[in-house]
Amino acid sequence: MSTSKNVRSWIGNASYDYNGQMIFRENQGGLRQFIDLRGWGAIRNAFKTEIEAAEFQDAVGEWVTNAINEQIKREELHEKALLEAGL
């Protein structure tokens, strides 16, 4: 099994926790944290208010989570296409 396939299997589906600023993996083993979104000090200092900073931090968390899920889907579709082509 390729490393990429191992990663996809291990993650399953990624989901973002707005309360803890963490990204979880969801697979047959259940829901487990695997990324802790850090950098609050740098993010907070980039904005005038904590509300703006918190909204930005959540936007980054959503973006990273979506990127992970899109990469998993893209690789699965590519693998399926290769199998269907007999490669």
N, C-alpha and C positions, 0 to 999 in steps of 0.2 A: 504494500500500500504506500502511495506517495506521501511525502510530508504534508503537502497541501491537503490531500484527502484526509489525513489524520487530523489536521487542524480543523477542517470543516466538520468532521465527525465529532470532535471534542467540543466545539462551540455549539453546533446545532443551530440555534437562532439566538441572536444577541438582543437584549432589551435594556433600556436605560431607566434608572431609578432617579427621579427628580428630587427626592428627599435626601438621598445620600450621595448624589453625584457619582454613582457607580454604574458600571456596565456589567450585566449578568449574562452568562451563557445558559441556554435552556436546551437540554437534550434528554435522552432516556434516563439519565441520572437525576433529573430535576433541575432546579434553578440554583446556580452557583455564581458568586461574584468572581470576575477575573480581571477587571480593570477598575481602578480607583482614579477618577478624574481629579488631577491635582492642579496647583497653580493659582489658588484663590488670591494670594497676595498680589501677584502680577496682574491678574484679571481685575481685581478690585481697584487697583491703582490706575487702571486704564479708563475708568468711567467715573462720572460725577456722582452717581448714587449707587448704593448697594443693590437696589432693585434692578438697575440697568446691568450691573455686573453679574447678578444672579441669572438674569434672563440670557445674557451672553454665554455664561457658563453652561446653562442648560442647552442652548443652541449648539454649542460645541459638542456636548454629550450626545445630542440627537444626531448630529452630523457624523460623528465617529461611529455610532451604532448603525446608522443607515449605510455607511461605507462598508462596514464589516458584512452586513447582510447582503448588500449588493454584490460584493466580491464572492461570497459563498454561492449566491444564485448564478452569477456569471460562470464560475468554474463548473458548477453542476451542469449548466446548459451546454458548455463546451465539451465536457466529458460525455454527455448524452449524444451530442452530435458526432463525436468521434466514434462512439460505439455503433451508432446507426449507419455510419459510413464504412464500418468494418475496419477501422484503423486502430 
